[in-house]
């Protein structure tokens, strides 16, 4: 499983969201927790979709006959 780091798109997106919400809270209104956690749910759903696509691709790779797979030396 890939490690999350600062180059990860989702990490950057959540950081920017949290930072913008925190700035808004500091200047005027309160932190909108519902919006923040809804965004997390959306990102998790996206990750789940990506995982399903990877599994599908892995299953397709398993169906390739061995004579078509190049041998690395």
PDB file of N, CA, C and O in Angstrom:
ATOM      1  N   UNK A   1       0.845  -1.184   0.000  1.00  0.00           N
ATOM      2  CA  UNK A   1       0.000   0.000   0.000  1.00  0.00           C
ATOM      3  C   UNK A   1       0.889   1.247   0.000  1.00  0.00           C
ATOM      4  O   UNK A   1       1.823   1.342   0.797  1.00  0.00           O
ATOM      5  N   UNK A   2       0.601   2.204  -0.895  1.00  0.00           N
ATOM      6  CA  UNK A   2       1.442   3.401  -0.937  1.00  0.00           C
ATOM      7  C   UNK A   2       1.299   4.237   0.322  1.00  0.00           C
ATOM      8  O   UNK A   2       0.228   4.324   0.923  1.00  0.00           O
ATOM      9  N   UNK A   3       2.408   4.846   0.697  1.00  0.00           N
ATOM     10  CA  UNK A   3       2.374   5.700   1.884  1.00  0.00           C
ATOM     11  C   UNK A   3       1.853   7.072   1.493  1.00  0.00           C
ATOM     12  O   UNK A   3       2.122   7.566   0.398  1.00  0.00           O
ATOM     13  N   UNK A   4       1.108   7.677   2.400  1.00  0.00           N
ATOM     14  CA  UNK A   4       0.623   9.021   2.163  1.00  0.00           C
ATOM     15  C   UNK A   4       1.736  10.000   2.486  1.00  0.00           C
ATOM     16  O   UNK A   4       2.350   9.923   3.550  1.00  0.00           O
ATOM     17  N   UNK A   5       1.992  10.904   1.582  1.00  0.00           N
ATOM     18  CA  UNK A   5       2.995  11.930   1.831  1.00  0.00           C
ATOM     19  C   UNK A   5       2.497  13.250   1.271  1.00  0.00           C
ATOM     20  O   UNK A   5       1.399  13.327   0.719  1.00  0.00           O
ATOM     21  N   UNK A   6       3.308  14.287   1.416  1.00  0.00           N
ATOM     22  CA  UNK A   6       2.855  15.606   1.006  1.00  0.00           C
ATOM     23  C   UNK A   6       2.667  15.730  -0.499  1.00  0.00           C
ATOM     24  O   UNK A   6       2.033  16.678  -0.960  1.00  0.00           O
ATOM     25  N   UNK A   7       3.198  14.803  -1.268  1.00  0.00           N
ATOM     26  CA  UNK A   7       3.002  14.833  -2.714  1.00  0.00           C
ATOM     27  C   UNK A   7       1.686  14.186  -3.127  1.00  0.00           C
ATOM     28  O   UNK A   7       1.270  14.309  -4.279  1.00  0.00           O
ATOM     29  N   UNK A   8       1.038  13.506  -2.208  1.00  0.00           N
ATOM     30  CA  UNK A   8      -0.212  12.825  -2.497  1.00  0.00           C
ATOM     31  C   UNK A   8      -1.325  13.846  -2.718  1.00  0.00           C
ATOM     32  O   UNK A   8      -1.521  14.742  -1.897  1.00  0.00           O
ATOM     33  N   UNK A   9      -2.043  13.712  -3.813  1.00  0.00           N
ATOM     34  CA  UNK A   9      -3.099  14.662  -4.169  1.00  0.00           C
ATOM     35  C   UNK A   9      -4.163  14.775  -3.079  1.00  0.00           C
ATOM     36  O   UNK A   9      -4.555  15.880  -2.706  1.00  0.00           O
ATOM     37  N   UNK A  10      -4.629  13.637  -2.571  1.00  0.00           N
ATOM     38  CA  UNK A  10      -5.699  13.682  -1.574  1.00  0.00           C
ATOM     39  C   UNK A  10      -5.244  14.361  -0.295  1.00  0.00           C
ATOM     40  O   UNK A  10      -6.008  15.098   0.329  1.00  0.00           O
ATOM     41  N   UNK A  11      -3.994  14.111   0.096  1.00  0.00           N
ATOM     42  CA  UNK A  11      -3.473  14.750   1.302  1.00  0.00           C
ATOM     43  C   UNK A  11      -3.430  16.258   1.099  1.00  0.00           C
ATOM     44  O   UNK A  11      -3.819  17.019   1.984  1.00  0.00           O
ATOM     45  N   UNK A  12      -2.956  16.689  -0.068  1.00  0.00           N
ATOM     46  CA  UNK A  12      -2.906  18.124  -0.353  1.00  0.00           C
ATOM     47  C   UNK A  12      -4.304  18.721  -0.350  1.00  0.00           C
ATOM     48  O   UNK A  12      -4.525  19.796   0.206  1.00  0.00           O
ATOM     49  N   UNK A  13      -5.243  18.025  -0.970  1.00  0.00           N
ATOM     50  CA  UNK A  13      -6.615  18.525  -1.063  1.00  0.00           C
ATOM     51  C   UNK A  13      -7.227  18.681   0.323  1.00  0.00           C
ATOM     52  O   UNK A  13      -7.857  19.698   0.614  1.00  0.00           O
ATOM     53  N   UNK A  14      -7.045  17.678   1.178  1.00  0.00           N
ATOM     54  CA  UNK A  14      -7.613  17.753   2.524  1.00  0.00           C
ATOM     55  C   UNK A  14      -6.917  18.839   3.335  1.00  0.00           C
ATOM     56  O   UNK A  14      -7.570  19.529   4.118  1.00  0.00           O
ATOM     57  N   UNK A  15      -5.610  19.006   3.166  1.00  0.00           N
ATOM     58  CA  UNK A  15      -4.887  20.051   3.878  1.00  0.00           C
ATOM     59  C   UNK A  15      -5.401  21.424   3.459  1.00  0.00           C
ATOM     60  O   UNK A  15      -5.654  22.284   4.303  1.00  0.00           O
ATOM     61  N   UNK A  16      -5.554  21.624   2.147  1.00  0.00           N
ATOM     62  CA  UNK A  16      -6.047  22.911   1.665  1.00  0.00           C
ATOM     63  C   UNK A  16      -7.455  23.185   2.165  1.00  0.00           C
ATOM     64  O   UNK A  16      -7.785  24.314   2.529  1.00  0.00           O
ATOM     65  N   UNK A  17      -8.285  22.147   2.181  1.00  0.00           N
ATOM     66  CA  UNK A  17      -9.651  22.313   2.674  1.00  0.00           C
ATOM     67  C   UNK A  17      -9.639  22.687   4.153  1.00  0.00           C
ATOM     68  O   UNK A  17     -10.307  23.632   4.571  1.00  0.00           O
ATOM     69  N   UNK A  18      -8.880  21.942   4.928  1.00  0.00           N
ATOM     70  CA  UNK A  18      -8.807  22.212   6.363  1.00  0.00           C
ATOM     71  C   UNK A  18      -8.232  23.594   6.617  1.00  0.00           C
ATOM     72  O   UNK A  18      -8.731  24.328   7.470  1.00  0.00           O
ATOM     73  N   UNK A  19      -7.190  23.955   5.883  1.00  0.00           N
ATOM     74  CA  UNK A  19      -6.562  25.252   6.060  1.00  0.00           C
ATOM     75  C   UNK A  19      -7.535  26.378   5.713  1.00  0.00           C
ATOM     76  O   UNK A  19      -7.607  27.372   6.436  1.00  0.00           O
ATOM     77  N   UNK A  20      -8.278  26.238   4.624  1.00  0.00           N
ATOM     78  CA  UNK A  20      -9.226  27.285   4.234  1.00  0.00           C
ATOM     79  C   UNK A  20     -10.361  27.381   5.238  1.00  0.00           C
ATOM     80  O   UNK A  20     -10.814  28.480   5.559  1.00  0.00           O
ATOM     81  N   UNK A  21     -10.829  26.236   5.740  1.00  0.00           N
ATOM     82  CA  UNK A  21     -11.891  26.250   6.742  1.00  0.00           C
ATOM     83  C   UNK A  21     -11.395  26.865   8.043  1.00  0.00           C
ATOM     84  O   UNK A  21     -12.125  27.614   8.692  1.00  0.00           O
ATOM     85  N   UNK A  22     -10.165  26.559   8.430  1.00  0.00           N
ATOM     86  CA  UNK A  22      -9.600  27.113   9.657  1.00  0.00           C
ATOM     87  C   UNK A  22      -9.440  28.618   9.528  1.00  0.00           C
ATOM     88  O   UNK A  22      -9.733  29.358  10.466  1.00  0.00           O
ATOM     89  N   UNK A  23      -8.974  29.077   8.365  1.00  0.00           N
ATOM     90  CA  UNK A  23      -8.854  30.514   8.144  1.00  0.00           C
ATOM     91  C   UNK A  23     -10.213  31.190   8.204  1.00  0.00           C
ATOM     92  O   UNK A  23     -10.342  32.280   8.762  1.00  0.00           O
ATOM     93  N   UNK A  24     -11.220  30.555   7.636  1.00  0.00           N
ATOM     94  CA  UNK A  24     -12.570  31.124   7.681  1.00  0.00           C
ATOM     95  C   UNK A  24     -13.068  31.192   9.119  1.00  0.00           C
ATOM     96  O   UNK A  24     -13.726  32.155   9.512  1.00  0.00           O
ATOM     97  N   UNK A  25     -12.753  30.175   9.891  1.00  0.00           N
ATOM     98  CA  UNK A  25     -13.175  30.151  11.292  1.00  0.00           C
ATOM     99  C   UNK A  25     -12.494  31.271  12.059  1.00  0.00           C
ATOM    100  O   UNK A  25     -13.124  31.944  12.875  1.00  0.00           O
ATOM    101  N   UNK A  26     -11.225  31.470  11.803  1.00  0.00           N
ATOM    102  CA  UNK A  26     -10.483  32.509  12.511  1.00  0.00           C
ATOM    103  C   UNK A  26     -10.974  33.902  12.153  1.00  0.00           C
ATOM    104  O   UNK A  26     -10.925  34.807  12.987  1.00  0.00           O
ATOM    105  N   UNK A  27     -11.445  34.089  10.936  1.00  0.00           N
ATOM    106  CA  UNK A  27     -11.858  35.423  10.515  1.00  0.00           C
ATOM    107  C   UNK A  27     -13.326  35.695  10.791  1.00  0.00           C
ATOM    108  O   UNK A  27     -13.683  36.816  11.154  1.00  0.00           O
ATOM    109  N   UNK A  28     -14.185  34.699  10.629  1.00  0.00           N
ATOM    110  CA  UNK A  28     -15.610  35.002  10.780  1.00  0.00           C
ATOM    111  C   UNK A  28     -16.399  33.816  11.311  1.00  0.00           C
ATOM    112  O   UNK A  28     -16.567  33.661  12.521  1.00  0.00           O
ATOM    113  N   UNK A  29     -16.879  32.985  10.400  1.00  0.00           N
ATOM    114  CA  UNK A  29     -17.833  31.939  10.774  1.00  0.00           C
ATOM    115  C   UNK A  29     -17.162  30.736  11.430  1.00  0.00           C
ATOM    116  O   UNK A  29     -15.937  30.660  11.524  1.00  0.00           O
ATOM    117  N   UNK A  30     -17.988  29.809  11.876  1.00  0.00           N
ATOM    118  CA  UNK A  30     -17.472  28.612  12.542  1.00  0.00           C
ATOM    119  C   UNK A  30     -17.076  27.552  11.516  1.00  0.00           C
ATOM    120  O   UNK A  30     -17.511  27.584  10.365  1.00  0.00           O
ATOM    121  N   UNK A  31     -16.251  26.625  11.958  1.00  0.00           N
ATOM    122  CA  UNK A  31     -15.766  25.526  11.121  1.00  0.00           C
ATOM    123  C   UNK A  31     -16.941  24.622  10.742  1.00  0.00           C
ATOM    124  O   UNK A  31     -17.683  24.166  11.612  1.00  0.00           O
ATOM    125  N   UNK A  32     -17.104  24.368   9.467  1.00  0.00           N
ATOM    126  CA  UNK A  32     -18.202  23.532   8.985  1.00  0.00           C
ATOM    127  C   UNK A  32     -17.746  22.080   8.959  1.00  0.00           C
ATOM    128  O   UNK A  32     -17.241  21.587   7.951  1.00  0.00           O
ATOM    129  N   UNK A  33     -17.935  21.410  10.085  1.00  0.00           N
ATOM    130  CA  UNK A  33     -17.477  20.017  10.203  1.00  0.00           C
ATOM    131  C   UNK A  33     -18.187  19.107   9.217  1.00  0.00           C
ATOM    132  O   UNK A  33     -17.579  18.199   8.648  1.00  0.00           O
ATOM    133  N   UNK A  34     -19.461  19.349   9.018  1.00  0.00           N
ATOM    134  CA  UNK A  34     -20.225  18.484   8.126  1.00  0.00           C
ATOM    135  C   UNK A  34     -19.630  18.498   6.714  1.00  0.00           C
ATOM    136  O   UNK A  34     -19.472  17.446   6.094  1.00  0.00           O
ATOM    137  N   UNK A  35     -19.307  19.668   6.218  1.00  0.00           N
ATOM    138  CA  UNK A  35     -18.716  19.788   4.885  1.00  0.00           C
ATOM    139  C   UNK A  35     -17.370  19.066   4.820  1.00  0.00           C
ATOM    140  O   UNK A  35     -17.084  18.360   3.853  1.00  0.00           O
ATOM    141  N   UNK A  36     -16.556  19.245   5.842  1.00  0.00           N
ATOM    142  CA  UNK A  36     -15.240  18.613   5.877  1.00  0.00           C
ATOM    143  C   UNK A  36     -15.367  17.094   5.838  1.00  0.00           C
ATOM    144  O   UNK A  36     -14.676  16.439   5.057  1.00  0.00           O
ATOM    145  N   UNK A  37     -16.243  16.524   6.671  1.00  0.00           N
ATOM    146  CA  UNK A  37     -16.378  15.073   6.716  1.00  0.00           C
ATOM    147  C   UNK A  37     -17.107  14.534   5.488  1.00  0.00           C
ATOM    148  O   UNK A  37     -16.875  13.393   5.087  1.00  0.00           O
ATOM    149  N   UNK A  38     -17.978  15.331   4.889  1.00  0.00           N
ATOM    150  CA  UNK A  38     -18.579  14.916   3.620  1.00  0.00           C
ATOM    151  C   UNK A  38     -17.505  14.802   2.546  1.00  0.00           C
ATOM    152  O   UNK A  38     -17.520  13.871   1.740  1.00  0.00           O
ATOM    153  N   UNK A  39     -16.572  15.753   2.537  1.00  0.00           N
ATOM    154  CA  UNK A  39     -15.466  15.688   1.583  1.00  0.00           C
ATOM    155  C   UNK A  39     -14.624  14.440   1.812  1.00  0.00           C
ATOM    156  O   UNK A  39     -14.208  13.792   0.852  1.00  0.00           O
ATOM    157  N   UNK A  40     -14.370  14.096   3.062  1.00  0.00           N
ATOM    158  CA  UNK A  40     -13.608  12.881   3.369  1.00  0.00           C
ATOM    159  C   UNK A  40     -14.346  11.662   2.827  1.00  0.00           C
ATOM    160  O   UNK A  40     -13.727  10.773   2.244  1.00  0.00           O
ATOM    161  N   UNK A  41     -15.667  11.614   3.015  1.00  0.00           N
ATOM    162  CA  UNK A  41     -16.455  10.498   2.488  1.00  0.00           C
ATOM    163  C   UNK A  41     -16.333  10.398   0.969  1.00  0.00           C
ATOM    164  O   UNK A  41     -16.238   9.302   0.418  1.00  0.00           O
ATOM    165  N   UNK A  42     -16.335  11.546   0.301  1.00  0.00           N
ATOM    166  CA  UNK A  42     -16.200  11.557  -1.155  1.00  0.00           C
ATOM    167  C   UNK A  42     -14.833  11.013  -1.559  1.00  0.00           C
ATOM    168  O   UNK A  42     -14.735  10.200  -2.478  1.00  0.00           O
ATOM    169  N   UNK A  43     -13.781  11.454  -0.878  1.00  0.00           N
ATOM    170  CA  UNK A  43     -12.433  10.983  -1.199  1.00  0.00           C
ATOM    171  C   UNK A  43     -12.303   9.488  -0.937  1.00  0.00           C
ATOM    172  O   UNK A  43     -11.668   8.779  -1.718  1.00  0.00           O
ATOM    173  N   UNK A  44     -12.895   9.001   0.149  1.00  0.00           N
ATOM    174  CA  UNK A  44     -12.838   7.569   0.443  1.00  0.00           C
ATOM    175  C   UNK A  44     -13.583   6.767  -0.618  1.00  0.00           C
ATOM    176  O   UNK A  44     -13.138   5.689  -1.011  1.00  0.00           O
ATOM    177  N   UNK A  45     -14.710   7.288  -1.079  1.00  0.00           N
ATOM    178  CA  UNK A  45     -15.449   6.614  -2.146  1.00  0.00           C
ATOM    179  C   UNK A  45     -14.609   6.573  -3.421  1.00  0.00           C
ATOM    180  O   UNK A  45     -14.601   5.566  -4.130  1.00  0.00           O
ATOM    181  N   UNK A  46     -13.902   7.671  -3.714  1.00  0.00           N
ATOM    182  CA  UNK A  46     -13.010   7.693  -4.876  1.00  0.00           C
ATOM    183  C   UNK A  46     -11.915   6.644  -4.740  1.00  0.00           C
ATOM    184  O   UNK A  46     -11.605   5.936  -5.698  1.00  0.00           O
ATOM    185  N   UNK A  47     -11.330   6.546  -3.548  1.00  0.00           N
ATOM    186  CA  UNK A  47     -10.277   5.548  -3.316  1.00  0.00           C
ATOM    187  C   UNK A  47     -10.820   4.135  -3.468  1.00  0.00           C
ATOM    188  O   UNK A  47     -10.141   3.260  -4.005  1.00  0.00           O
ATOM    189  N   UNK A  48     -12.042   3.910  -2.996  1.00  0.00           N
ATOM    190  CA  UNK A  48     -12.655   2.590  -3.126  1.00  0.00           C
ATOM    191  C   UNK A  48     -12.849   2.248  -4.602  1.00  0.00           C
ATOM    192  O   UNK A  48     -12.611   1.113  -5.018  1.00  0.00           O
ATOM    193  N   UNK A  49     -13.278   3.225  -5.387  1.00  0.00           N
ATOM    194  CA  UNK A  49     -13.441   3.012  -6.823  1.00  0.00           C
ATOM    195  C   UNK A  49     -12.121   2.696  -7.497  1.00  0.00           C
ATOM    196  O   UNK A  49     -12.055   1.829  -8.369  1.00  0.00           O
ATOM    197  N   UNK A  50     -11.073   3.394  -7.098  1.00  0.00           N
ATOM    198  CA  UNK A  50      -9.740   3.139  -7.654  1.00  0.00           C
ATOM    199  C   UNK A  50      -9.285   1.727  -7.299  1.00  0.00           C
ATOM    200  O   UNK A  50      -8.735   1.020  -8.144  1.00  0.00           O
ATOM    201  N   UNK A  51      -9.512   1.316  -6.057  1.00  0.00           N
ATOM    202  CA  UNK A  51      -9.126  -0.033  -5.623  1.00  0.00           C
ATOM    203  C   UNK A  51      -9.869  -1.094  -6.431  1.00  0.00           C
ATOM    204  O   UNK A  51      -9.288  -2.115  -6.799  1.00  0.00           O
ATOM    205  N   UNK A  52     -11.150  -0.858  -6.706  1.00  0.00           N
ATOM    206  CA  UNK A  52     -11.922  -1.809  -7.503  1.00  0.00           C
ATOM    207  C   UNK A  52     -11.378  -1.896  -8.930  1.00  0.00           C
ATOM    208  O   UNK A  52     -11.322  -2.981  -9.509  1.00  0.00           O
ATOM    209  N   UNK A  53     -10.980  -0.758  -9.495  1.00  0.00           N
ATOM    210  CA  UNK A  53     -10.394  -0.756 -10.837  1.00  0.00           C
ATOM    211  C   UNK A  53      -9.076  -1.527 -10.861  1.00  0.00           C
ATOM    212  O   UNK A  53      -8.798  -2.258 -11.812  1.00  0.00           O
ATOM    213  N   UNK A  54      -8.271  -1.365  -9.822  1.00  0.00           N
ATOM    214  CA  UNK A  54      -6.995  -2.087  -9.738  1.00  0.00           C
ATOM    215  C   UNK A  54      -7.247  -3.588  -9.661  1.00  0.00           C
ATOM    216  O   UNK A  54      -6.575  -4.364 -10.339  1.00  0.00           O
ATOM    217  N   UNK A  55      -8.212  -4.003  -8.839  1.00  0.00           N
ATOM    218  CA  UNK A  55      -8.538  -5.432  -8.734  1.00  0.00           C
ATOM    219  C   UNK A  55      -9.002  -5.982 -10.082  1.00  0.00           C
ATOM    220  O   UNK A  55      -8.620  -7.082 -10.481  1.00  0.00           O
ATOM    221  N   UNK A  56      -9.827  -5.203 -10.772  1.00  0.00           N
ATOM    222  CA  UNK A  56     -10.308  -5.629 -12.090  1.00  0.00           C
ATOM    223  C   UNK A  56      -9.133  -5.790 -13.059  1.00  0.00           C
ATOM    224  O   UNK A  56      -9.066  -6.771 -13.801  1.00  0.00           O
ATOM    225  N   UNK A  57      -8.216  -4.832 -13.050  1.00  0.00           N
ATOM    226  CA  UNK A  57      -7.043  -4.892 -13.919  1.00  0.00           C
ATOM    227  C   UNK A  57      -6.173  -6.100 -13.572  1.00  0.00           C
ATOM    228  O   UNK A  57      -5.662  -6.776 -14.466  1.00  0.00           O
ATOM    229  N   UNK A  58      -6.002  -6.375 -12.273  1.00  0.00           N
ATOM    230  CA  UNK A  58      -5.212  -7.539 -11.860  1.00  0.00           C
ATOM    231  C   UNK A  58      -5.852  -8.830 -12.364  1.00  0.00           C
ATOM    232  O   UNK A  58      -5.151  -9.743 -12.802  1.00  0.00           O
ATOM    233  N   UNK A  59      -7.178  -8.905 -12.303  1.00  0.00           N
ATOM    234  CA  UNK A  59      -7.867 -10.095 -12.799  1.00  0.00           C
ATOM    235  C   UNK A  59      -7.692 -10.248 -14.308  1.00  0.00           C
ATOM    236  O   UNK A  59      -7.542 -11.362 -14.809  1.00  0.00           O
ATOM    237  N   UNK A  60      -7.710  -9.125 -15.030  1.00  0.00           N
ATOM    238  CA  UNK A  60      -7.469  -9.191 -16.472  1.00  0.00           C
ATOM    239  C   UNK A  60      -6.056  -9.684 -16.767  1.00  0.00           C
ATOM    240  O   UNK A  60      -5.854 -10.469 -17.693  1.00  0.00           O
ATOM    241  N   UNK A  61      -5.084  -9.229 -15.990  1.00  0.00           N
ATOM    242  CA  UNK A  61      -3.699  -9.667 -16.192  1.00  0.00           C
ATOM    243  C   UNK A  61      -3.550 -11.167 -15.963  1.00  0.00           C
ATOM    244  O   UNK A  61      -2.760 -11.825 -16.640  1.00  0.00           O
ATOM    245  N   UNK A  62      -4.305 -11.706 -15.013  1.00  0.00           N
ATOM    246  CA  UNK A  62      -4.225 -13.145 -14.731  1.00  0.00           C
ATOM    247  C   UNK A  62      -4.720 -13.978 -15.907  1.00  0.00           C
ATOM    248  O   UNK A  62      -4.335 -15.138 -16.054  1.00  0.00           O
ATOM    249  N   UNK A  63      -5.571 -13.392 -16.745  1.00  0.00           N
ATOM    250  CA  UNK A  63      -6.141 -14.122 -17.873  1.00  0.00           C
ATOM    251  C   UNK A  63      -5.216 -14.162 -19.089  1.00  0.00           C
ATOM    252  O   UNK A  63      -5.500 -14.876 -20.050  1.00  0.00           O
ATOM    253  N   UNK A  64      -4.121 -13.412 -19.063  1.00  0.00           N
ATOM    254  CA  UNK A  64      -3.189 -13.393 -20.192  1.00  0.00           C
ATOM    255  C   UNK A  64      -2.419 -14.715 -20.212  1.00  0.00           C
ATOM    256  O   UNK A  64      -1.807 -15.094 -19.213  1.00  0.00           O
ATOM    257  N   UNK A  65      -2.450 -15.414 -21.344  1.00  0.00           N
ATOM    258  CA  UNK A  65      -1.702 -16.674 -21.431  1.00  0.00           C
ATOM    259  C   UNK A  65      -0.205 -16.430 -21.225  1.00  0.00           C
ATOM    260  O   UNK A  65       0.330 -15.401 -21.636  1.00  0.00           O
ATOM    261  N   UNK A  66       0.449 -17.380 -20.593  1.00  0.00           N
ATOM    262  CA  UNK A  66       1.859 -17.215 -20.233  1.00  0.00           C
ATOM    263  C   UNK A  66       2.766 -17.027 -21.451  1.00  0.00           C
ATOM    264  O   UNK A  66       3.816 -16.396 -21.339  1.00  0.00           O
ATOM    265  N   UNK A  67       2.378 -17.563 -22.606  1.00  0.00           N
ATOM    266  CA  UNK A  67       3.234 -17.403 -23.783  1.00  0.00           C
ATOM    267  C   UNK A  67       3.278 -15.956 -24.289  1.00  0.00           C
ATOM    268  O   UNK A  67       4.158 -15.606 -25.075  1.00  0.00           O
ATOM    269  N   UNK A  68       2.356 -15.133 -23.855  1.00  0.00           N
ATOM    270  CA  UNK A  68       2.358 -13.719 -24.251  1.00  0.00           C
ATOM    271  C   UNK A  68       3.085 -12.822 -23.256  1.00  0.00           C
ATOM    272  O   UNK A  68       3.249 -11.627 -23.500  1.00  0.00           O
ATOM    273  N   UNK A  69       3.513 -13.384 -22.155  1.00  0.00           N
ATOM    274  CA  UNK A  69       4.198 -12.598 -21.129  1.00  0.00           C
ATOM    275  C   UNK A  69       5.697 -12.681 -21.382  1.00  0.00           C
ATOM    276  O   UNK A  69       6.272 -13.769 -21.348  1.00  0.00           O
ATOM    277  N   UNK A  70       6.338 -11.532 -21.637  1.00  0.00           N
ATOM    278  CA  UNK A  70       7.786 -11.565 -21.896  1.00  0.00           C
ATOM    279  C   UNK A  70       8.563 -11.991 -20.647  1.00  0.00           C
ATOM    280  O   UNK A  70       8.202 -11.663 -19.516  1.00  0.00           O
ATOM    281  N   UNK A  71       9.638 -12.729 -20.898  1.00  0.00           N
ATOM    282  CA  UNK A  71      10.479 -13.186 -19.791  1.00  0.00           C
ATOM    283  C   UNK A  71      11.635 -12.216 -19.636  1.00  0.00           C
ATOM    284  O   UNK A  71      12.360 -11.946 -20.594  1.00  0.00           O
ATOM    285  N   UNK A  72      11.807 -11.694 -18.434  1.00  0.00           N
ATOM    286  CA  UNK A  72      12.931 -10.791 -18.175  1.00  0.00           C
ATOM    287  C   UNK A  72      14.125 -11.591 -17.691  1.00  0.00           C
ATOM    288  O   UNK A  72      13.998 -12.500 -16.871  1.00  0.00           O
ATOM    289  N   UNK A  73      15.286 -11.231 -18.216  1.00  0.00           N
ATOM    290  CA  UNK A  73      16.510 -11.939 -17.834  1.00  0.00           C
ATOM    291  C   UNK A  73      17.319 -11.077 -16.904  1.00  0.00           C
ATOM    292  O   UNK A  73      18.392 -11.484 -16.461  1.00  0.00           O
TER     293      UNK A  73
END
